[in-house]
Amino acid sequence: MTHYSFSASNPNNHFLEIKFIAHTNGAEEMVLQLPAWRPGRYELGNFAKNVRDFFVSDENGNALLFQKITKDSWKVFTKKANQISVSYTYYADELNAGSTFVDKNMMYVNPVNCCLYIAEREEEPCEIKLNVPENYNLACGLNSNAEFLMHAKNFHEWVDSPFIASEAMQHFSFLEKGVLFHIWINGLCKLNQPKVENHFRAFASAQIEAFGQFPVPEYHFLLHILPYNAYHGVEHGNSTVITLGPSYDIMNEEGLYHELLGVSSHELYHTWNVKQIRPSEMWPYNYTKENYSRMGYLYEGATTYYGDVFLLRSNCFTEQEYFKTFNQLLDRHFSNFGRFHLSVADSSFDTWLDGYVKGIPERKTSIYTEGALVTFMLDVLIRRNTQNKCSFDDVMRTFYSGYACKNKPVNEEVYKQVIERFAQQELSDFFNHYIYGTKDYEPVLIACFDYLGWEMIKQPSPFFNEAFLGFRTIEQSGNTQVLTVCPGSIADKAGLAVNDFILAVNHCKVAADLHHWCRFFGNDTISLTVKREPGVIRNIELIAGKETYYYNYSVRLAEKRSEAQKENFSLWKIGASKI
């Protein structure tokens, strides 16, 4: 058994004091590893940069020699000691759903950030002791006793069990479909418990019904409600951590409440999809290096699609609210010209390169956005081919019961074979065009919309600079910065570039009102005063033409629908099959 203990003698400095104890089992040398990444975020985390005061001793307190051999591993020379004790501090000053944070009010730990392990001994049981004030409450997927002592069956379970220890937590629980659900709320939140419980029960019940069972007997929602803008969620085997803010908007139906439902439904769906249904490249997780996979369209794309679908099925979302989230997918897809350069499969592989930052212009797509749209298109294709007797729900159930429950991963070949079986069609062209290729999604999407009785509305962007000049901007710290430039547009040909700062339009200073000035001078030559790093000021002249570059895409139920379309939509909406 390996042992971990956590303390924070001076929490205001944000240093977490960690001790790791392990038996040597007679080894004269031992290699200690800190994880290089965390599941749920497919990029290297370089957590070792937060480690300080690393010290190793034997069971009698005698110092042992050690040597750092990689950026996040250490070799210890045991001198035939029976056990080693490693003490170090970890700087914990970042608060998001996948980080570790300590201050005078809480100890919040994602063990994957900061806990050492011995690579060949990941299956050993773990014991964890927290040294925190007695009046703290503990939210964690692991059971604990009054002394804040926890046990995990192995390192994989421990590293997948984040915890919040804090005095100021609201908590309630409910039993749904035989599963005990806990809601833990840390931070300032004027909780409407009946409303939250009703909605969480509804989408949890709908998801469990779709799969037939829940993978674990108990599940914990760990919610950090923050006083500033925040939106983030990370999945775990029997829990999720979610950060959301600002506090005053959480229970607001017109504010963040739907975001709370959206991220919570998404993360719950991950309990099946990626925590159980997992690509072979991550079976099991290798914490020491990149776990490259091209299947992000499944583990994040399908989850993004179904997270919102289950809110509609469970009546947590109205049809209008669902269409609002779907329209966001359409906007992200059609406004990203990277879709013509890198497939969703290759973009999945490259999350390890630059997947969570903007990257160079027009390089890549999103496993969340394009993955969700691919899942939607395949869902409708299966329904259409089988007269609604089958759907992508059947695909996911097969991945769970036929693979995950039998301790088998899902690879790209299995993914295609299972889909083809339910679609009753060979789909190499679809895969080569839309998953492994960069063919335009629009014709297929329109056909899917028609099947469900939806109509797509394509209108020029209301912002003149987007629609008729071909560039989008974002406000950054009081500055107007170019976010994207449509290839071949007037702005592109005139030399405007991504990351340019626009200072003025025809000598009129821009102050978060660029589009107004562009529309005002729309029939004239538009002269942009642009600052380009490093420190270059130039003028760029544009003359609007008749071509439109950016559109707003949205879908809604068509005013005139056939009886067949009405039935297709009804069956899709409730998740039923016509058998």
C-alpha positions in Angstrom: 0.0 0.0 0.0 1.2 3.5 -0.8 0.3 6.4 1.5 -0.4 10.1 0.8 -0.9 12.9 3.3 -1.9 16.6 2.6 -1.4 19.6 4.8 -1.3 23.4 4.4 0.4 25.0 7.3 0.2 28.4 5.7 -2.6 28.2 3.2 -2.4 31.9 2.3 0.8 31.2 0.4 -1.1 28.5 -1.7 1.5 25.9 -1.0 0.2 22.4 -0.4 2.4 20.1 1.7 2.4 16.5 0.4 4.0 13.4 1.8 4.2 10.1 -0.2 5.3 6.9 1.5 5.9 3.6 -0.3 7.7 0.3 0.6 10.8 -0.4 -1.4 10.0 -4.1 -1.8 13.8 -4.7 -1.7 14.6 -2.4 -4.7 17.9 -0.6 -4.6 16.6 2.1 -7.0 13.1 3.4 -7.5 11.7 5.8 -10.1 8.9 8.1 -8.9 6.7 9.6 -11.5 4.4 12.7 -11.4 1.6 12.5 -14.1 2.4 14.5 -17.2 -1.3 15.1 -18.1 -4.7 14.6 -16.7 -7.5 12.6 -18.4 -10.2 14.9 -19.7 -7.6 17.4 -21.0 -5.7 15.9 -23.9 -2.6 18.0 -23.6 0.6 17.8 -21.5 0.1 19.6 -18.1 3.7 19.9 -17.0 2.5 19.8 -13.4 6.1 19.3 -12.1 6.6 23.0 -12.6 4.6 23.5 -9.4 6.8 21.2 -7.2 9.2 22.7 -4.7 11.3 21.4 -1.8 11.6 17.8 -2.9 13.2 15.6 -0.2 13.5 11.9 0.2 14.2 9.9 3.4 14.1 6.4 4.7 11.8 5.0 7.5 14.2 6.4 10.1 14.3 9.9 8.7 17.7 9.5 7.1 18.1 11.4 3.8 18.3 9.4 0.6 20.0 10.4 -2.6 17.8 11.1 -5.6 18.3 12.4 -9.1 15.7 14.0 -11.4 15.9 12.1 -14.6 13.1 13.7 -16.7 11.0 16.8 -16.3 8.5 14.9 -14.1 10.3 11.8 -12.7 13.0 11.2 -10.0 15.3 8.2 -9.4 15.7 7.4 -5.7 18.7 5.4 -4.4 17.2 3.5 -1.4 20.4 2.2 0.3 18.3 -1.0 1.1 15.8 1.0 3.1 12.4 -0.7 3.8 10.4 2.3 2.8 10.9 5.7 1.3 9.2 8.9 2.4 9.0 11.8 -0.1 8.0 15.2 1.0 7.4 18.2 -1.3 5.3 21.3 -1.7 3.0 21.9 -4.6 2.0 25.4 -5.6 -1.8 25.4 -5.7 -3.0 28.8 -6.9 -5.2 28.0 -9.9 -8.9 27.3 -9.5 -10.6 25.6 -12.4 -12.3 22.2 -12.8 -9.0 20.3 -13.4 -6.6 22.2 -11.1 -5.5 22.1 -7.5 -6.1 25.1 -5.1 -5.5 25.8 -1.5 -6.2 28.9 0.6 -7.6 29.6 4.1 -11.1 28.6 3.1 -10.5 25.3 1.3 -8.3 22.5 0.2 -9.2 21.4 -3.3 -7.1 18.7 -4.9 -7.1 16.9 -8.3 -4.6 14.2 -7.3 -3.5 13.8 -10.9 -1.9 17.2 -10.7 0.3 16.6 -7.7 0.6 12.9 -6.6 3.6 10.8 -7.2 3.4 7.1 -8.1 5.5 4.2 -9.1 4.7 3.3 -12.7 4.9 -0.5 -12.3 2.9 -0.4 -9.0 -0.2 1.4 -10.1 -2.5 -1.4 -8.9 -1.4 -1.1 -5.3 -4.0 0.2 -2.8 -3.7 3.8 -1.7 -4.4 5.4 1.7 -5.0 9.1 1.9 -4.9 11.3 5.0 -6.0 15.0 5.0 -4.8 17.3 7.7 -7.6 19.9 7.6 -9.7 21.7 10.3 -12.3 19.5 12.1 -15.1 21.7 10.9 -14.4 21.1 7.3 -16.8 19.0 5.2 -15.3 16.7 2.5 -16.7 16.2 -0.9 -15.2 13.2 -2.8 -16.1 10.1 -4.7 -14.0 8.1 -2.2 -15.5 7.2 1.2 -13.9 8.8 4.2 -14.1 8.6 8.0 -14.3 11.4 10.7 -10.4 11.7 10.6 -10.5 12.5 6.9 -8.9 9.2 6.0 -9.7 7.7 2.6 -8.8 4.6 0.7 -8.6 3.8 -3.0 -8.3 0.4 -4.5 -5.4 1.5 -6.7 -3.7 4.6 -8.1 -6.1 4.8 -11.1 -9.0 5.2 -8.7 -7.2 7.6 -6.4 -6.0 9.8 -9.3 -9.5 10.0 -10.6 -11.0 11.1 -7.3 -10.8 14.9 -6.8 -11.9 16.3 -3.5 -13.0 19.6 -1.9 -12.5 20.1 1.8 -14.1 23.2 3.0 -16.3 24.5 5.8 -18.6 26.5 3.5 -20.3 23.8 1.4 -24.0 23.2 0.7 -25.0 19.6 0.1 -28.0 17.5 -0.8 -28.5 14.1 -2.3 -31.2 12.1 -4.0 -31.8 8.5 -5.1 -32.6 8.1 -8.8 -32.8 4.7 -10.7 -31.1 3.1 -7.7 -28.1 5.5 -7.9 -27.3 7.9 -5.0 -26.4 11.3 -6.4 -24.7 14.0 -4.3 -24.7 17.7 -5.1 -21.9 19.6 -3.4 -21.8 23.4 -3.8 -18.7 25.3 -2.7 -18.9 29.1 -2.9 -21.5 31.7 -2.8 -24.8 30.4 -4.3 -28.4 31.2 -3.4 -29.5 27.6 -4.2 -33.0 26.8 -5.4 -32.7 23.1 -4.3 -36.1 21.9 -5.5 -35.5 23.3 -9.0 -32.0 21.9 -9.2 -32.9 18.5 -7.9 -35.9 18.2 -10.2 -33.8 19.0 -13.3 -30.8 16.8 -12.2 -33.1 13.9 -11.5 -34.7 14.3 -14.9 -31.5 14.3 -17.1 -29.8 11.6 -14.9 -32.9 9.4 -15.2 -33.0 9.8 -19.0 -29.3 9.0 -19.5 -29.6 5.9 -17.3 -32.6 4.7 -19.2 -30.8 5.1 -22.5 -27.9 2.8 -21.4 -29.9 0.5 -19.2 -27.7 0.9 -16.1 -25.3 3.3 -14.4 -21.6 2.2 -14.2 -21.2 3.1 -10.5 -23.6 3.0 -7.4 -22.9 6.6 -6.3 -22.1 9.9 -8.1 -20.9 13.3 -6.9 -21.3 16.7 -8.6 -18.6 18.9 -7.1 -19.6 22.5 -8.0 -17.3 25.5 -7.4 -19.6 28.5 -7.7 -17.3 31.5 -8.3 -17.8 35.3 -8.0 -16.3 35.9 -11.5 -16.9 34.6 -15.0 -16.1 30.9 -15.2 -17.2 27.8 -17.1 -15.4 24.5 -17.0 -16.1 20.9 -16.3 -14.0 17.7 -15.9 -15.3 14.2 -15.8 -14.3 11.4 -13.4 -15.3 7.8 -12.8 -17.9 8.6 -10.2 -17.8 12.4 -9.9 -17.3 15.6 -11.8 -15.8 19.0 -10.9 -17.5 22.0 -12.4 -16.6 25.7 -12.0 -19.2 28.3 -12.9 -19.7 31.9 -12.2 -20.5 34.7 -11.4 -22.5 33.6 -8.4 -25.3 36.1 -8.9 -26.2 34.5 -12.3 -26.2 30.8 -11.4 -29.9 30.4 -10.6 -31.0 32.9 -13.2 -33.1 31.2 -16.0 -31.9 34.0 -18.4 -28.4 33.8 -17.1 -26.2 30.8 -16.3 -28.7 28.3 -15.1 -29.0 26.6 -18.5 -25.2 26.5 -18.6 -25.2 24.7 -15.3 -27.6 22.1 -16.7 -25.6 21.9 -19.9 -22.2 21.3 -18.4 -23.6 18.9 -15.7 -25.5 16.8 -18.3 -22.3 16.7 -20.5 -20.1 15.6 -17.6 -22.6 13.0 -16.4 -22.7 11.4 -19.9 -18.9 11.0 -19.7 -19.5 8.5 -16.9 -20.2 6.1 -19.8 -18.4 7.8 -22.6 -14.6 7.9 -22.0 -14.7 6.8 -18.4 -16.0 3.4 -19.5 -16.2 3.5 -23.3 -12.6 4.3 -24.1 -10.3 4.3 -27.2 -7.6 1.6 -27.2 -4.9 4.3 -27.0 -6.2 5.1 -23.5 -6.8 1.6 -22.2 -5.4 2.0 -19.6 -4.4 5.6 -19.2 -0.6 6.2 -19.5 0.1 9.2 -17.3 3.7 9.6 -18.3 3.2 10.8 -21.9 0.8 11.8 -24.6 -2.1 9.3 -25.2 -2.6 10.1 -28.9 -6.0 9.2 -30.3 -8.0 10.2 -33.4 -11.3 9.4 -31.7 -12.1 12.7 -30.0 -15.2 12.8 -32.2 -16.5 10.0 -30.1 -15.3 10.7 -26.5 -15.9 14.5 -26.7 -18.1 14.9 -29.8 -20.7 12.4 -29.0 -20.8 13.6 -25.4 -21.3 17.2 -26.6 -24.2 16.0 -28.8 -25.9 13.9 -26.2 -25.4 16.2 -23.3 -27.8 18.7 -24.8 -30.1 16.0 -26.4 -30.8 14.5 -23.0 -31.7 17.9 -21.6 -34.3 18.1 -24.4 -35.5 14.5 -23.9 -35.9 15.1 -20.1 -37.8 18.4 -20.6 -35.0 20.3 -18.9 -34.7 22.3 -22.2 -37.6 23.4 -24.3 -37.3 23.0 -28.1 -36.3 26.6 -28.4 -33.6 26.3 -25.7 -32.2 23.2 -27.4 -32.1 24.9 -30.8 -30.2 27.7 -29.2 -27.4 25.4 -28.2 -27.5 23.6 -31.5 -27.2 26.9 -33.3 -24.1 27.6 -31.3 -22.5 24.5 -32.8 -23.5 25.6 -36.3 -21.9 29.1 -35.7 -18.7 27.6 -34.4 -18.5 25.2 -37.3 -19.2 27.6 -40.2 -17.2 30.4 -38.8 -14.1 28.2 -38.4 -12.3 28.0 -41.8 -9.9 25.4 -40.3 -12.6 22.9 -41.2 -11.2 23.0 -44.7 -7.6 22.3 -43.6 -7.7 19.6 -40.9 -10.2 16.8 -40.3 -11.8 16.2 -37.0 -9.9 13.0 -36.6 -6.5 14.7 -37.2 -7.6 17.6 -35.0 -8.2 15.0 -32.2 -4.6 13.7 -32.6 -3.3 17.3 -32.5 -5.1 18.3 -29.3 -1.7 17.2 -27.8 0.0 19.9 -29.9 -2.3 22.9 -29.7 -5.8 21.7 -29.1 -6.8 24.1 -26.3 -5.4 27.3 -27.7 -6.4 29.2 -30.8 -3.3 28.2 -32.7 -2.3 29.5 -36.1 -5.2 30.8 -38.4 -7.4 28.3 -40.1 -5.4 25.2 -39.0 -7.8 22.9 -37.2 -11.3 22.0 -36.2 -12.9 21.1 -32.8 -13.5 17.6 -31.5 -16.4 19.1 -29.6 -18.1 20.9 -32.4 -17.4 18.8 -35.4 -17.6 15.7 -33.3 -21.1 16.6 -32.2 -22.2 17.4 -35.7 -20.8 14.1 -37.0 -22.7 12.3 -34.3 -25.9 14.1 -35.2 -25.5 13.3 -38.9 -24.8 9.6 -38.2 -27.8 9.5 -35.8 -30.1 10.8 -38.4 -28.5 8.6 -41.1 -29.1 5.5 -39.0 -32.7 6.5 -38.3 -33.4 7.3 -41.9 -31.9 4.0 -43.2 -33.9 1.9 -40.6 -37.2 3.8 -40.7 -36.4 4.9 -37.1 -35.9 1.4 -35.8 -32.3 2.2 -34.8 -30.4 5.2 -33.8 -27.0 6.3 -32.5 -28.3 5.4 -29.1 -27.9 1.8 -30.1 -24.4 2.4 -31.1 -23.5 3.9 -27.7 -25.3 1.0 -25.9 -23.3 -1.5 -27.9 -20.0 0.3 -27.1 -21.0 0.2 -23.4 -22.5 -3.3 -23.0 -20.5 -5.1 -25.7 -17.1 -3.5 -25.1 -16.7 -1.4 -21.9 -18.6 -3.9 -19.7 -16.4 -6.7 -21.1 -13.2 -4.7 -20.5 -12.6 -4.1 -24.1 -11.7 -0.7 -25.7 -13.3 0.8 -28.8 -11.0 1.5 -31.7 -11.6 3.2 -35.0 -12.4 -0.1 -36.8 -14.9 -1.1 -34.2 -16.5 2.4 -34.3 -17.1 2.1 -38.0 -18.2 -1.5 -37.9 -20.8 -0.9 -35.2 -22.2 2.2 -36.9 -22.4 0.4 -40.3 -24.2 -2.5 -38.7 -27.0 -0.3 -37.3 -27.0 1.9 -40.4 -27.3 -1.1 -42.7 -24.9 0.6 -45.1 -21.2 0.7 -46.0 -20.0 4.1 -44.9 -16.4 4.5 -46.1 -17.3 7.6 -48.2 -18.9 9.2 -45.2 -15.9 8.5 -42.9 -13.4 9.6 -45.6 -15.3 12.8 -46.3 -16.4 14.0 -42.9 -14.3 12.3 -40.2 -11.0 11.7 -42.0 -11.5 14.4 -44.6 -12.5 18.1 -44.9 -15.5 17.9 -47.1 -18.2 20.6 -46.5 -20.8 19.4 -43.9 -23.6 21.7 -45.1 -25.3 19.5 -47.7 -25.5 16.6 -45.3 -26.7 18.8 -42.5 -29.4 20.2 -44.6 -30.6 16.7 -45.6 -30.7 15.8 -41.9 -32.7 18.9 -41.0 -35.1 18.0 -43.8 -35.6 14.5 -42.4 -36.5 16.0 -39.0 -38.7 18.8 -40.4 -36.2 21.5 -39.4 -35.4 24.5 -41.6 -32.0 26.1 -41.7 -32.0 29.9 -41.9 -28.8 31.4 -43.4 -28.6 35.2 -43.0 -25.7 37.6 -43.4 -24.1 38.5 -40.2 -25.6 41.6 -38.7 -22.1 43.1 -38.3 -21.1 44.9 -41.4 -17.4 44.2 -41.0 -18.1 40.5 -40.8 -20.8 40.2 -43.6 -19.3 42.5 -46.2 -15.7 43.0 -45.4 -14.8 39.5 -44.2 -13.3 39.8 -40.7 -14.4 39.3 -37.1 -13.0 41.0 -34.1 -12.9 40.5 -30.3 -12.7 43.1 -27.5 -9.6 42.4 -25.4 -8.8 44.7 -22.5 -10.4 47.7 -24.2 -8.8 46.9 -27.6 -10.4 45.7 -30.7 -8.4 42.8 -32.1 -8.9 40.9 -35.3 -10.0 37.3 -34.5 -10.5 35.7 -37.9 -10.2 36.8 -41.5 -12.2 35.0 -44.2 -9.9 33.6 -46.8 -10.2 35.4 -50.1 -12.3 38.2 -48.6 -11.9 41.9 -49.2 -10.1 42.2 -45.8 -7.9 39.3 -46.6 -6.9 40.7 -50.0 -6.3 44.1 -48.5 -3.8 42.7 -46.1 -5.7 42.6 -42.7 -4.3 39.9 -40.5 -5.4 37.9 -37.5 -4.3 39.6 -34.2 -4.1 43.1 -35.7 -5.5 45.8 -33.4 -7.9 48.2 -35.1 -7.5 51.7 -33.7 -9.7 53.8 -35.9 -12.0 53.8 -38.9 -11.6 56.8 -41.3 -9.8 58.6 -38.4 -12.7 57.9 -36.0 -11.4 56.2 -32.8 -12.7 52.7 -32.3 -14.1 52.0 -28.8 -16.0 48.7 -28.9 -18.0 50.1 -31.8 -16.1 49.0 -34.9 -19.1 47.5 -36.6 -21.1 50.8 -36.2 -18.3 52.8 -37.9 -17.9 50.3 -40.7 -21.7 50.4 -41.4 -21.6 54.2 -41.2 -18.9 54.4 -43.9 -20.2 51.3 -45.7 -20.7 53.0 -49.1 -17.3 54.8 -48.9 -13.7 53.7 -48.9 -13.1 52.4 -45.3 -9.6 53.2 -44.0 -8.6 51.1 -41.0 -5.8 52.4 -38.8 -4.2 49.2 -37.6 -1.5 48.4 -35.1 0.5 45.3 -35.8 3.0 43.8 -33.4 5.7 44.8 -32.9 4.6 48.3 -32.8 3.9 48.9 -36.5 1.0 51.3 -37.4 -0.4 51.1 -40.9 -3.6 52.0 -42.9 -5.6 49.4 -44.7 -8.2 50.5 -47.2 -11.3 48.4 -47.9 -14.3 48.9 -50.3 -17.3 46.7 -49.6 -18.6 44.6 -52.4 -21.7 42.5 -52.9 -20.3 39.2 -51.7 -21.2 38.0 -48.2 -18.5 36.3 -46.1 -19.9 35.6 -42.7 -23.4 34.2 -42.1 -25.5 33.5 -39.1 -26.8 29.9 -39.2 -29.8 28.8 -37.2 -32.4 26.0 -37.3 -36.0 25.8 -36.2 -39.0 23.7 -36.8 -40.3 24.3 -40.3 -43.7 26.0 -40.4 -45.0 23.3 -42.9 -44.0 19.8 -42.0 -45.2 16.5 -43.4 -46.7 13.9 -41.1 -43.5 11.8 -41.6 -41.3 14.7 -40.6 -43.4 15.2 -37.5 -43.1 11.6 -36.5 -39.3 11.6 -37.3 -38.8 14.6 -35.0 -41.0 13.2 -32.3 -39.1 9.9 -32.2 -35.8 11.7 -32.3 -36.8 14.0 -29.5 -37.9 11.4 -27.1 -35.1 9.0 -28.1 -37.5 6.2 -29.1 -37.4 3.8 -31.9 -40.3 2.8 -34.1 -40.4 -0.9 -33.5 
